[in-house]
Amino acid sequence: MFIILLNYTKPMAEVDAVIPAHIEYLDRYYQLDKFVLSGRKRPRTGGVILCHASNKDEVWAIIAEDPFFIEKVADYDVLEFLPTKTAAGLERYLA
């Protein structure tokens, strides 16, 4: 499991212009069962995505398709962790 941390690097007007394409990207990876959760940071300085992928190379390949990445409005950090406990219904994500 991976936590993708996005940090905006451009003014919010530039970020907001890319949001519709970014939402389509998110929807695609939710349909592929790669994304588990996502949302904005508070304060709004970026976002967070919980990603179910086989390895870090796969995560970076997914990130490379993000319009935020393509348009260079965000930087990314990727943290890998091995889930060992979960809420009921999420057992498939356990390591």
C-alpha positions as CSV (number, residue, x, y, z in Angstrom):
1,M,0.0,0.0,0.0
2,F,1.2,3.5,-0.8
3,I,0.4,7.0,0.4
4,I,0.8,9.6,-2.4
5,L,1.3,13.1,-1.0
6,L,0.8,15.9,-3.5
7,N,2.1,19.4,-2.8
8,Y,0.9,22.2,-5.1
9,T,3.7,24.2,-6.7
10,K,1.7,26.7,-8.7
11,P,-0.9,29.3,-7.8
12,M,-4.4,28.0,-7.0
13,A,-5.8,29.4,-10.2
14,E,-3.5,27.1,-12.2
15,V,-4.3,24.1,-10.0
16,D,-8.1,24.8,-10.3
17,A,-7.8,24.9,-14.1
18,V,-6.5,21.3,-14.1
19,I,-9.1,19.9,-11.5
20,P,-11.6,18.5,-14.0
21,A,-8.9,16.4,-15.8
22,H,-7.5,15.4,-12.4
23,I,-11.0,14.1,-11.3
24,E,-11.3,12.1,-14.5
25,Y,-7.8,10.6,-13.7
26,L,-8.9,9.8,-10.1
27,D,-12.1,8.1,-11.4
28,R,-10.2,6.0,-13.8
29,Y,-7.9,4.6,-11.1
30,Y,-10.8,4.1,-8.7
31,Q,-12.4,1.9,-11.4
32,L,-9.2,0.0,-11.7
33,D,-9.2,-0.6,-7.9
34,K,-5.9,1.1,-7.5
35,F,-7.1,4.1,-5.4
36,V,-8.7,3.5,-2.1
37,L,-9.1,7.1,-0.7
38,S,-8.2,10.6,-1.9
39,G,-8.8,14.2,-0.9
40,R,-7.4,17.6,-0.3
41,K,-5.1,18.6,2.5
42,R,-6.3,21.1,5.0
43,P,-5.2,23.8,4.5
44,R,-5.4,23.4,0.8
45,T,-1.7,23.0,-0.1
46,G,-2.1,19.7,-2.0
47,G,-3.7,16.3,-1.6
48,V,-3.4,12.7,-0.4
49,I,-4.1,9.5,-2.3
50,L,-4.1,6.0,-0.7
51,C,-3.0,3.7,-3.5
52,H,-3.1,-0.1,-3.7
53,A,-0.3,-1.1,-6.1
54,S,2.2,-3.9,-6.4
55,N,5.3,-1.7,-6.1
56,K,6.7,1.8,-6.2
57,D,7.4,1.6,-10.0
58,E,3.7,1.0,-10.6
59,V,2.8,4.0,-8.4
60,W,5.1,6.3,-10.3
61,A,3.7,5.0,-13.6
62,I,0.2,5.9,-12.3
63,I,1.4,9.3,-11.1
64,A,2.9,10.0,-14.5
65,E,-0.7,10.0,-15.9
66,D,-2.0,12.6,-13.4
67,P,-2.8,15.9,-15.1
68,F,-1.4,17.6,-12.0
69,F,1.9,15.9,-12.8
70,I,1.8,16.5,-16.5
71,E,1.0,20.2,-16.1
72,K,3.6,20.5,-13.3
73,V,1.2,22.0,-10.7
74,A,2.2,19.5,-8.0
75,D,5.2,17.7,-6.6
76,Y,4.8,14.1,-5.2
77,D,6.1,12.1,-2.3
78,V,5.4,8.4,-2.2
79,L,5.4,6.5,1.1
80,E,5.1,2.7,1.2
81,F,3.6,0.9,4.2
82,L,2.5,-2.6,5.0
83,P,-1.1,-2.6,6.4
84,T,-1.5,-5.1,9.2
85,K,-4.8,-4.0,10.7
86,T,-7.9,-2.6,9.0
87,A,-11.6,-1.7,9.5
88,A,-14.1,-4.4,8.6
89,G,-14.6,-4.6,4.9
90,L,-11.1,-3.5,3.9
91,E,-9.3,-6.8,4.6
92,R,-8.3,-7.2,1.0
93,Y,-5.8,-4.4,1.5
94,L,-3.9,-6.2,4.3
95,A,-0.3,-7.1,3.5
